[in-house]
Amino acid sequence: MFWDEVYKGTPPWDLDHPQPAFQGLVQSGEINPERALDIGCGRGENAIMLAMSGCDAMGIDLAEDAISDAKAKATERHVKVNFAVGNVLQMDRLFEEGEFDVVIDSGLFHVMTDEERPVFAWQVHRVLKDGGKYFMLCFSDKEPGEYELPRRVSKAEIESTFSPLFNIIYIKDAAFDSLLSPGIRKAYLLSATRS
Ligand SMILES: C[S@@+](CC[C@H](N)C(=O)[O-])C[C@H]1O[C@@H](n2cnc3c(N)ncnc32)[C@H](O)[C@@H]1O
């Protein structure tokens, strides 16, 4: 599987620290100590940061190696996070409805196909409590380049995917930190609540 292969090395998003955009959400109080799920958590930096800020944090990812590395990292840092292998498009097999207060997504939505996007939005909506929050960081269409993945996403695409099921609070210009040179990529940060 593509994602398992990727984690045999160090992919460009695989930082040794959380994405600053999500640290900012904790600092601003938009993410409080609550039950939080990181979808497509990779090697777990963002979920570990949430746990360290007081959240009851869980992370899921398709890639088994990424999950075992995330578990080892959390153990090494003495942080309690529940990491599990799981497909975001099949979360109804993993979680009850309304299990989480907050879902974060650092670079997962932008790898979904057009066909997967509505399923993805439904699955995120389903695991959130009423009024639960979804924060998503994706590559923006302001980022130059032609390559296929990650997709560059427009504000209109974010709105059309999520507005049927969520109240959109904002879609802000933001940045992705990466190991590429230069390290910063143009992104959008979505804040939405389950409607
Ligand atoms: C761009 S990476 C971002 C990883 C992590 N969020 C980070 O910021 O380091 C996208 C991640 O989504 C995972 N992924 C892709 N499709 C998935 C799916 N259907 N369900 C769960 N995880 C998935 C990949 O294995 C990969 O770890």
The ligand as an SDF file (V2000), in Angstrom:
LIG
                    3D

 27 29  0  0  0  0  0  0  0  0999 V2000
    0.0110   13.9930    4.4670 C   0  0  0  0  0  0  0  0  0  0  0  0
    0.0260   12.7140    5.6510 S   0  0  0  0  0  0  0  0  0  0  0  0
   -0.1830   13.6280    7.1680 C   0  0  0  0  0  0  0  0  0  0  0  0
    0.1920   12.8430    8.3970 C   0  0  0  0  0  0  0  0  0  0  0  0
    0.0180   13.5620    9.7350 C   0  0  0  0  0  0  0  0  0  0  0  0
   -1.3180   14.0990    9.9010 N   0  0  0  0  0  0  0  0  0  0  0  0
    1.0380   14.6460    9.9040 C   0  0  0  0  0  0  0  0  0  0  0  0
    0.6580   15.8220    9.9220 O   0  0  0  0  0  0  0  0  0  0  0  0
    2.2300   14.3030   10.0340 O   0  0  0  0  0  0  0  0  0  0  0  0
   -1.5460   11.9320    5.3980 C   0  0  0  0  0  0  0  0  0  0  0  0
   -1.7480   10.7400    6.3290 C   0  0  0  0  0  0  0  0  0  0  0  0
   -3.0410   10.2050    6.1160 O   0  0  0  0  0  0  0  0  0  0  0  0
   -2.9630    8.7930    6.1550 C   0  0  0  0  0  0  0  0  0  0  0  0
   -4.1220    8.3040    5.3870 N   0  0  0  0  0  0  0  0  0  0  0  0
   -4.3250    8.3380    4.0440 C   0  0  0  0  0  0  0  0  0  0  0  0
   -5.5330    7.8350    3.7440 N   0  0  0  0  0  0  0  0  0  0  0  0
   -6.1140    7.4790    4.9200 C   0  0  0  0  0  0  0  0  0  0  0  0
   -7.3630    6.9180    5.2750 C   0  0  0  0  0  0  0  0  0  0  0  0
   -8.2770    6.6030    4.3350 N   0  0  0  0  0  0  0  0  0  0  0  0
   -7.6260    6.6970    6.5780 N   0  0  0  0  0  0  0  0  0  0  0  0
   -6.7230    6.9950    7.5420 C   0  0  0  0  0  0  0  0  0  0  0  0
   -5.5110    7.5320    7.2720 N   0  0  0  0  0  0  0  0  0  0  0  0
   -5.2130    7.7710    5.9760 C   0  0  0  0  0  0  0  0  0  0  0  0
   -1.6150    8.4620    5.5660 C   0  0  0  0  0  0  0  0  0  0  0  0
   -1.1480    7.1940    5.9460 O   0  0  0  0  0  0  0  0  0  0  0  0
   -0.7650    9.5980    6.1160 C   0  0  0  0  0  0  0  0  0  0  0  0
   -0.2000    9.2700    7.3650 O   0  0  0  0  0  0  0  0  0  0  0  0
  1  2  1  0
  2  3  1  0
  2 10  1  0
  3  4  1  0
  4  5  1  0
  5  6  1  0
  5  7  1  0
  7  8  2  0
  7  9  1  0
 10 11  1  0
 11 12  1  0
 11 26  1  0
 12 13  1  0
 13 14  1  0
 13 24  1  0
 14 15  1  0
 14 23  1  0
 15 16  2  0
 16 17  1  0
 17 18  1  0
 17 23  2  0
 18 19  1  0
 18 20  2  0
 20 21  1  0
 21 22  2  0
 22 23  1  0
 24 25  1  0
 24 26  1  0
 26 27  1  0
M  CHG  2   2   1   9  -1
M  END
$$$$
